[in-house]
């Protein structure tokens, strides 16, 4: 959901999506697709993919939905820890564009050292929930992406 929203709201970004604990190649669930449609967006052609060192080494920013995803990245892909944060933390803490470059603004967050707080950082996890939970999650992500998008300019 976040990938579709980012691609829509910040078209100059190259957005890739991958996960922390996935079975490769599965299609998007119908609940996820319906939640994306509820936002008025086209549903992207998507197959699940596991995050890889190669893509993470090229990433300027890795946006996670939950603190547990950031912890996983720190353990499994420690080189990416400096650019990995939760959506809500990045929305709150990433500086607006100024004279500093995007890279410097991300680096200033010291994301690898942040003490994570799932009580406020986690996006609702719709897994196993009814369709309305997926729609609620999509709305929450949309709100955060709307706030974060202006900060994602170079």
N, C-alpha and C positions, 0 to 999 in steps of 0.2 A: 504494500500500500504506500509506504513512504517513498519508494522508488518512483512510482507513477506520479505521486504528488510533486516530488522534486523536479522531475522531468517537465511537468506542466508549469510549475511556478518559476523555475529558474532554467530556462531553455538553453542558456550558454554552458551549463554544466554537462560533463560527461558522467552519467549516472550508471553505475552497475550495482546489482543487488546479489547478495550471497548470504549464506547463513552460517550459524555456529554448530548446529547439530541437525543436518539434513540428510535425507535420502536423495541422492542425485537423480535429476531428471523427471521428478514428479510435476504434473501440471498444477497450476493454481487451483485452490479449492473453489467450489461454486460460491461459498459464503464470502470468500475474499473478493471474488470477481463482482458479486452483487454489491458488496460494500463500496468498491471502487466506482461502480456505476451509480450508486446513490449520491456520489459527489459530482456527478455530471462528467466524469472522465471516461475516456476510452480504456478498455481493459487491455493491458499489454500482453503480448505473447510471452509467456514466462514459464520457465522450468526451474525447479529448485537446483541450486548449486551450493557447494561448500566453499567457504572463503579459502583462498589460496595465498601463499606467500607472494607469488608473482604479482597478483592484482593488488594486494595490500602494500607492497613495496612501491607501487606507482601512485597510491592514493594520497591526495592532499588532505582528505578528511574521511573518517569512517564514522558513520552515525549508527549508533546502536539503539534498540528500542528499550533495553532494560540493563540494569546494573550487572546482572549475571552475564550478559553478553560481553560487556566490557571486561569483566574478570576473566572470561574465557579467552578473549583476545590477548590479555596480558600474559596468560599462561601459555597459550598455544602459538601466538604470533607476537612475541614481545617487541619486535622492531616496530610494529604498528601501534604500540601503546601510546606513543607521543601524539598521535593524530586520531585517537579513538575516544569518543565521548557519547554519552546518552543524548538523545534528541532534546530532552527537556533541559539538560545542563547546557548544551550548546546554545539553545534558544535564550537561556538566561544569561550566559557568561561570555559568549563570543562577542568581541567588540565590533561595533559598527565600522564600516570602512572609514579609514582616516589616512594619515600619511604612512602608516605601517602597511606592509604587504599582507596578503592573506596568510601566507606561511608564517609570518612573524606574529600575527594575531592569534593563530592557532597555537603556535609554540608558547606564547605568553600564558596560555591556560594551564600549562604543565599537566596535561591530562594523564600522564603516566603516574603522577603522584596524588591525584585526586582521591579523597575518601568518598566512596560511593554511598548513596543513600536511596535504597529502593523505595522508601516511603513516599518520596516525591519525584524521583527520577524515572520510575518505570511507567511505560505506556501500558494501558490495559492489555492483557494477553487474552485474545479471544479464543484460543485453542480449545476445541471441544464445546464451545458455547453455541448458543442459537444464533441465527442470522442477525438478530437485533444487537447482539454483543459485538459482532463484526462491524456493523454500521456505527456503533458507538465508538469503537476503536478507530475506525476510519475518520470520524469527525474529530476525535482527539488528535490524531496525527495531522490532519488538515490544519487544525488551529495552530499547532506547533510549527509546521512547515511555513505557514503564512507569516508567522513571527520571525522565523529563522531566515527566510529567503533573502531579505535585504542585506543580511550580514554575509551572504555567500558570494559576494562580488570580489573580484581580485583586488 
